[in-house]
Amino acid sequence: MKRLSLLVLAAALTLMVACEGDNPSGSGGTLDTVTGFAIDWTTTAGVDVVMNWTAVTDAEGYYVWFKADGAGEWVQVGDVATTTFTHTATSAGTYTVTAYAGEDTSEGYATEQSTMPIVISESYSIYDNYAPAEYPSGFIFGSTGGEAGLASSGGFVQDIYAYDPQQNPTYTELYSGDVEPFGDGLHTEMYALTSGDNPGAPPASGWWTTGYVVTGDVIYGLLANDYFVKMYINDVYGPVGGSANGTGIDFTYEWQDHAGVRLFTTNI
């Protein structure tokens, strides 16, 4: 009897493990792993991420999974019978997909795809019109880093620049590169994160071309080439360089490497 009881217990444990492997909440089943999984960057726009993949034999449907900021646990965001899905995202992150048939699932997760931005960790500083003349006032954003220069120079085509219309030693504003008085740059629209806003994705409206900034602000930028950036204002300080009223802005930024997509990390 003792031997029979052990055999029954072993069989029950084997069945439990098999059931866990077939759990539709994840991978580990007997269906093929989904292949051909990719984000369709030609139709992905704003916060709507379009994904496609290759059909799996005998699959009844597919679960789409998402990790906000590309970290933590997978969260199911889709359950479809087709081989395409559009996720209206609240932040950048990573995606995968699994197939299912009844309680059986894919043996593994599809190769992850990402909407994560490029995080530029280098700190930059620009200064307003009351700082010493040689202090850079304009800035050009890039996917691997930025460039500071003089907005007053016709040879420097800035995306944004710092300007103080009040002659105040601790006050300055960000201007679009094409706004006077130094308006020979590129058009940039900006949006300041406010309480209650989603830090991972700025809204589609409410953007401006001139506005003051303070330490701790998070400013989104829509550049002339339709790329989005997210600025972290680390410090607004002055007076600078021995001036009476010059103010500096120290910042880092994120670059979303896909034009028209406004998805970023949830950092503030």
Residue pairs with C-beta under 8 A, 6 or more apart in sequence:
19 103
20 28
21 28
21 29
22 28
22 29
22 30
22 103
22 104
22 105
23 29
23 103
23 105
24 63
24 100
24 103
24 105
25 76
26 74
26 98
26 105
27 33
27 98
27 105
27 106
27 107
27 108
27 109
28 105
28 107
28 108
29 100
29 103
29 104
29 105
29 106
29 107
30 104
30 107
31 56
31 58
31 59
31 99
31 100
31 101
31 104
31 105
31 106
31 107
32 56
32 57
32 99
32 106
32 107
33 98
33 106
33 107
33 108
33 109
33 110
34 53
34 54
34 56
34 62
34 97
34 98
34 99
34 106
34 110
35 53
35 54
35 110
36 52
36 53
36 54
37 51
37 52
37 53
37 54
37 95
37 96
37 97
37 110
37 111
37 113
38 51
38 52
38 53
38 113
39 49
39 50
39 51
39 95
39 113
39 115
40 50
40 51
40 52
41 258
43 50
44 50
44 115
44 258
44 260
44 261
45 260
45 261
46 204
46 260
46 261
46 262
47 88
47 89
47 90
47 201
47 261
47 262
47 263
48 86
48 87
48 88
48 89
49 86
49 87
49 88
49 89
49 95
49 115
49 261
49 263
50 84
50 85
50 86
51 64
51 84
51 85
51 86
51 87
51 95
51 97
51 113
52 83
52 84
53 62
53 83
53 84
53 97
53 110
54 83
55 83
56 62
56 99
56 106
58 101
59 99
59 100
59 101
60 81
60 100
60 101
60 102
61 79
61 80
61 81
61 99
61 100
62 78
62 79
62 80
62 81
62 82
62 83
62 85
62 97
62 98
62 99
62 100
63 76
63 78
63 79
63 97
63 98
63 100
63 105
64 76
64 77
64 78
64 79
64 80
64 85
64 87
64 95
64 96
64 97
65 74
65 75
65 76
65 77
65 95
65 96
65 97
65 98
65 109
66 74
66 75
66 76
66 77
66 87
66 89
66 93
66 94
66 95
67 73
67 74
67 75
67 93
67 94
67 95
68 75
68 90
68 91
68 92
68 93
68 200
68 266
69 91
69 92
69 93
69 116
69 200
69 265
69 266
69 267
70 92
70 93
70 94
70 114
70 116
74 96
74 109
77 87
78 85
78 87
85 97
87 95
89 115
89 200
89 201
89 263
90 198
90 200
90 201
91 198
91 199
91 200
91 201
91 263
91 264
91 265
91 266
92 114
92 115
92 116
92 117
92 200
92 256
92 263
92 264
92 265
93 114
93 115
93 116
93 263
94 112
94 113
94 114
94 115
94 116
95 112
95 113
95 114
95 115
96 109
96 110
96 111
96 112
96 113
97 109
97 110
98 105
98 106
98 109
98 110
99 105
99 106
100 106
115 258
115 261
115 263
116 265
117 230
117 254
117 255
117 256
117 257
117 263
117 264
117 265
118 143
118 144
118 254
118 255
118 256
118 257
119 254
119 265
120 144
120 145
120 146
120 252
120 253
120 254
120 255
121 252
122 145
122 146
122 252
123 234
123 250
123 251
123 252
124 139
124 146
124 148
124 250
124 251
124 252
124 253
125 136
125 148
125 248
125 249
125 250
125 251
126 136
126 137
126 138
126 139
126 148
126 160
126 161
126 162
126 248
126 249
127 135
127 136
127 137
127 162
127 172
127 240
127 241
127 246
127 247
127 248
127 249
128 137
128 162
128 163
128 164
128 172
128 173
128 246
128 247
128 248
129 137
129 162
129 163
129 164
130 164
130 167
130 169
130 239
130 243
130 244
130 245
130 246
130 247
131 137
131 238
131 240
131 241
131 243
131 246
131 247
131 248
132 240
132 241
132 242
132 243
132 246
134 150
135 240
135 241
135 246
135 248
136 148
136 149
136 150
137 150
137 151
137 152
137 158
137 161
137 162
137 163
137 182
138 148
138 149
138 150
138 151
138 156
138 158
138 159
138 160
138 161
138 162
138 177
138 182
138 185
139 146
139 147
139 148
139 149
139 158
139 159
139 160
139 161
140 146
140 147
140 149
140 156
140 157
140 158
140 159
141 159
141 221
141 223
141 227
141 229
141 253
141 255
142 255
143 227
143 255
143 257
146 253
149 156
149 158
150 156
151 158
151 161
151 163
151 177
151 182
151 185
152 182
154 184
156 185
157 177
157 184
157 185
157 186
158 177
158 182
158 185
158 186
159 176
159 177
159 185
159 186
159 188
159 221
159 223
159 224
160 174
160 175
160 176
160 177
160 185
160 188
160 190
160 221
161 174
161 175
161 177
161 182
161 185
162 172
162 173
162 174
162 175
162 247
162 248
162 249
163 172
163 173
163 174
163 175
163 181
163 182
163 210
164 171
164 172
164 173
164 245
164 247
165 173
167 245
168 245
168 247
169 238
169 239
169 243
169 244
169 245
169 246
169 247
170 236
170 237
170 238
170 239
170 247
171 212
171 247
172 212
172 213
172 236
172 238
172 247
172 248
172 249
173 210
173 211
173 212
173 213
174 190
174 210
174 211
174 212
174 213
174 219
174 249
175 182
175 209
175 210
176 185
176 186
176 187
176 188
176 189
176 190
176 209
176 210
177 183
177 184
177 185
177 186
177 187
177 188
177 224
178 184
178 185
178 186
178 187
178 188
179 209
179 210
186 223
186 224
187 209
187 224
188 209
188 221
188 222
188 223
188 224
189 207
189 208
189 209
189 221
189 222
190 207
190 208
190 209
190 211
190 219
190 220
190 221
190 222
191 202
191 203
191 206
191 207
191 208
191 219
191 220
191 222
192 211
192 213
192 217
192 218
192 219
192 220
193 199
193 202
193 217
193 218
193 219
193 220
193 268
197 203
199 218
199 264
199 265
199 266
199 267
199 268
200 263
200 264
200 265
200 266
201 262
201 263
201 264
202 220
202 228
202 230
202 262
204 262
207 222
213 219
213 233
213 236
213 249
214 233
214 236
215 233
215 234
215 235
215 236
215 237
216 233
217 231
217 233
218 230
218 231
218 232
218 233
218 268
219 230
219 231
219 233
220 228
220 229
220 230
220 231
220 262
220 264
221 228
221 229
221 230
221 231
222 228
222 262
223 229
225 259
226 259
226 260
227 255
227 256
227 257
227 259
228 256
228 261
228 262
228 264
229 253
229 254
229 255
229 256
230 253
230 254
230 256
230 264
230 265
231 251
231 252
231 253
232 251
232 252
232 253
232 267
233 249
233 250
233 251
234 250
234 251
234 252
235 248
235 249
235 250
236 247
236 248
236 249
236 250
237 247
237 248
237 250
238 245
238 246
238 247
238 248
239 245
239 246
239 247
240 246
240 247
240 248
254 264
254 265
256 262
256 263
256 264
